[in-house]
Amino acid sequence: MSSSPSTDESGALLGPADIRELAAALGVRPTKQRGQNFVIDANTVRRIVRTAEVRPDDTVVEVGPGLGSLTLALLEAADRVVAVEIDDVLAAALPSTIAARMPERAERFSLVHSDAMHVQELPGPAPTALVANLPYNVAVPVLLHMLDRFPSIERTLVMVQAEVADRLAARPGNKVYGVPSVKANWYAEVKRAGAIGRNVFWPAPNVDSGLVSLVRRDKPIETTATKAEVFAVVDAAFAQRRKTLRAALAGWAGSAAAAEAALVAAGISPQARGEALTVYEFAAIAENKQG
């Protein structure tokens, strides 16, 4: 797949010149503060939609649509698209971009002008897929919030900074395995789904990007502990990741002895470290906390 910026054969998608023209007309300059990098390549957004396996009956939620590059490609493939945009100028402009470039699909598009971290409900049918180019500074909390809030989301494909992609998809024992890896695993089977070059963005970022696929588990992880209880263990284990779990979980359990008791009851060595444990093992520790 070519990753050099291209124009779109159908004319509906946005190419480099369209993006710059739109941005100039709106007086938009991508900001570092919001981690904004706009995709300027039609091939790339089509590839994202294909990799996300967007289906004609899907209701797709997109976070951070920006100028609408990916939004238009999603509208080509899905039944409907709901975009969540925090930026006032971008949120105001997006519906008219959709109406101008894809008028026949405009009624299948909805905009929610909000911070994705605060979204509690979405208009229309429950979303079945989440596809987004997430700003790297908020990628993990936004992803976890959306998966938690909208259990109807079965498939997710996010484009994030390569380092974040590695963390999300890491397996136990990997040096970058940590809190994001375990919490994402609570909801879904997670894997890397490709790399994205820098030259398909404007402005070109100084980091590489990666695609991460998350397919929601058919059945939630079986545990008598709540999600909050399990996540508390995860947070404690990785807050002091160089320490053994007996030491790292002492604050969480009330004492090192209580941590050891919970670990032994869960069948886990008190000398193990958090980076060696699966989400199931963290759940077992949470279940065995005394008091």
Buried (B, 14 or more C-beta within 10 A) or exposed (E): EEBEBBBBEEEBBBBBEBBBEBBEEBEBEBEEEBBBBBBBBBBBBBBBBEBBBBEEEBBBBBBBBBBBBBBBBBBBBBBBBBBBBBBEEBBEBBBEBBEEBBEEBBEBBBBBBBEBBEBEEBEEEEBBBBBBBBBBBBBBBBBBBBBEBBEEBBBBBBBBBBBBBBBBBBEBEEEBBBBBBBBBBBBBEBBBBBEBBBEBBBEEBEEEBBBBBBBBEEEEBEBEBEBEBBBBBBBBBBBBBEBBBBBBBBEBBBEBEBBBBBBEBBEBEBEBBBBBBBBBBBBBBBBBBEE
